[in-house]
Amino acid sequence: MWDAICNWFADLGDQLYFVFIEKDRYQQMITGLKNTLLITAGALIVGVVIGVVVASIRSSYDKNKESMKLRKGAGYYVLTVLNAICKVYLTVIRGTPVVVQLMISYFIIFVSAKDGVPVGIFAFGINSGAYVAEIFRGGIMAVDNGQFEAGRSLGFNYLQTMRHIVVPQMFKAVLPTLCNEFITLLKETSVVGYVGVIDLTKAGNVIAGRTYSYFIPLLTVAAVYLVMVMILSFFVGKLERRLRKNER
């Protein structure tokens, strides 16, 4: 029994050496991990910026359309057009697969691009922005209207009320959901290999193709994703507990 276990570990060590150490194939995994984290972080920043803008337009329209409709000023028509554009953006982005959006970005919009990483950041950022926008809009709409009235009573205009009163409360409410969106985005970037970017999944697939051994490379890729998600989930859980503690 003991000899069988020792032989199994010895065979596993030989396979790991052949798959990763021989010809320095492990460096592809490191490069893939770096690209995965870079695309995820960049796309999250782009998504948050887009989400803030779209959510601000959508929530401003929803909260003020009745009062603005009575005045029929230029602001009403501008906000109506911007809200319509945002709705089209949300419908198109959330209604089409992210891998299709990625390939359109790489093969059509940025057809002359030599590096797929910035294109991946753009494509996943645009995609994430649609979901982040709805997260932020839900958070803003969940803030009681009394908070807006309190801001007005302090002499704030609408933008100042949003900035100093509503947005801080909104961020506190949606931060755990936003962190979960980051976890989802991390896993979604695994399709960036469709445009030739060596991410973690693509690196594992390339190594598997060169060694004709799919078990260890793909299992390693799955394990790395699992570890990253577990780490992020741990910090999200701590954040949620801290926010609940502060509410008491």
SVG drawing of the C-alpha trace seen along z (x, -y; Angstrom):
<svg xmlns="http://www.w3.org/2000/svg" viewBox="-46 -76 60 78">
<polyline fill="none" stroke="black" stroke-width="0.4" points="0.0,0.0 2.7,-2.4 4.8,-1.5 1.8,-2.2 1.3,-5.6 5.0,-6.4 4.9,-5.3 1.8,-7.5 3.5,-10.6 6.7,-9.8 4.7,-9.5 2.8,-12.7 6.1,-14.5 7.5,-13.3 4.3,-14.4 4.5,-17.9 8.1,-18.2 7.3,-17.2 4.3,-19.5 5.5,-22.6 9.3,-22.6 10.6,-21.1 11.2,-23.9 10.1,-26.4 6.4,-26.0 5.4,-27.3 6.3,-30.7 3.3,-30.6 1.1,-30.0 2.6,-33.0 2.2,-35.2 -1.4,-34.0 -2.2,-34.7 -0.7,-38.2 -2.8,-38.9 -6.0,-37.5 -5.5,-39.8 -4.6,-42.8 -7.7,-42.4 -9.9,-41.9 -8.6,-44.9 -8.7,-47.2 -12.2,-46.0 -13.4,-46.6 -12.2,-50.2 -13.8,-50.8 -17.0,-49.1 -17.2,-51.2 -16.7,-54.5 -19.4,-53.5 -21.7,-52.2 -21.5,-55.5 -22.3,-57.5 -25.1,-55.3 -26.7,-54.8 -26.6,-58.6 -28.4,-59.3 -31.0,-56.5 -31.7,-57.3 -31.9,-61.1 -34.4,-60.5 -36.5,-58.1 -36.6,-60.4 -37.1,-63.8 -39.0,-63.0 -42.4,-64.0 -41.2,-67.4 -39.1,-68.1 -41.9,-67.1 -44.0,-69.9 -41.4,-72.5 -40.4,-71.0 -37.0,-72.7 -33.9,-71.8 -32.7,-69.7 -35.7,-67.4 -35.1,-66.6 -31.3,-66.2 -31.9,-63.8 -34.6,-61.9 -32.2,-61.3 -29.3,-60.3 -31.6,-57.9 -32.8,-56.4 -29.1,-55.9 -28.4,-54.2 -31.3,-51.9 -30.2,-50.8 -26.7,-50.2 -28.0,-48.1 -30.3,-46.1 -27.6,-45.3 -24.8,-44.6 -26.8,-42.4 -28.6,-40.7 -25.5,-39.5 -22.8,-37.0 -19.6,-38.5 -17.5,-36.4 -19.3,-37.8 -18.7,-41.3 -15.0,-40.4 -14.6,-39.2 -16.4,-42.2 -14.1,-44.5 -11.0,-42.6 -11.8,-41.7 -14.0,-44.7 -13.5,-47.7 -9.8,-47.3 -8.9,-45.3 -5.4,-46.7 -4.7,-46.1 -1.5,-44.0 -2.0,-43.5 -5.2,-41.8 -4.9,-42.8 -6.2,-46.4 -9.0,-45.1 -9.9,-42.6 -10.0,-45.4 -12.2,-47.5 -14.6,-44.6 -15.0,-43.3 -15.2,-46.8 -18.1,-47.7 -19.8,-44.4 -19.2,-44.9 -20.4,-48.5 -23.9,-47.4 -24.2,-45.2 -22.5,-47.6 -24.8,-50.4 -27.9,-48.4 -26.3,-47.6 -25.6,-51.3 -29.1,-52.3 -30.7,-49.9 -28.7,-51.2 -29.6,-54.8 -33.3,-54.0 -33.3,-52.2 -32.2,-55.3 -35.3,-56.9 -36.6,-60.0 -36.4,-61.7 -32.7,-61.8 -33.1,-63.9 -35.5,-66.2 -33.0,-66.4 -30.3,-67.5 -32.5,-70.1 -33.3,-71.4 -29.6,-71.9 -29.4,-74.0 -27.8,-71.4 -28.8,-71.2 -29.5,-67.8 -25.9,-67.1 -24.6,-68.1 -27.3,-65.9 -26.2,-63.0 -22.6,-63.5 -22.7,-64.2 -25.7,-62.2 -27.0,-59.6 -23.9,-58.2 -22.1,-57.4 -25.2,-55.5 -25.6,-53.8 -21.9,-52.6 -22.3,-51.1 -25.4,-49.2 -24.0,-47.8 -20.4,-47.2 -20.8,-43.5 -22.7,-43.0 -20.1,-45.0 -17.4,-42.7 -19.4,-39.7 -19.4,-41.3 -15.7,-41.4 -15.5,-37.7 -17.8,-37.0 -15.7,-39.2 -12.6,-37.3 -14.1,-34.1 -15.6,-35.6 -12.1,-36.7 -11.3,-33.0 -12.8,-33.5 -10.2,-36.1 -8.1,-33.4 -10.6,-33.5 -8.7,-36.6 -5.2,-35.1 -4.5,-36.6 -2.5,-34.2 -4.6,-34.3 -4.6,-31.6 -7.1,-29.3 -5.3,-29.8 -1.9,-29.1 -3.2,-25.8 -4.7,-24.8 -1.5,-25.6 0.6,-23.5 -1.9,-20.7 -1.7,-20.8 2.1,-20.6 2.5,-17.9 -0.6,-15.9 -1.5,-15.8 -4.7,-17.6 -5.4,-16.4 -2.7,-18.3 -2.7,-21.6 -6.5,-22.1 -6.8,-20.9 -4.1,-23.4 -6.0,-26.2 -9.2,-25.2 -7.4,-25.1 -5.8,-28.6 -9.2,-30.1 -10.7,-28.4 -8.1,-29.7 -8.5,-33.3 -12.3,-33.1 -12.0,-31.7 -9.6,-34.5 -11.9,-37.2 -15.0,-35.5 -13.2,-35.6 -12.6,-39.3 -16.2,-40.0 -17.5,-38.0 -15.4,-40.1 -16.6,-43.3 -20.2,-42.3 -19.7,-41.4 -18.0,-44.8 -20.8,-46.7 -23.5,-44.8 -21.5,-45.6 -21.4,-49.3 -25.1,-49.4 -25.8,-48.4"/>
</svg>
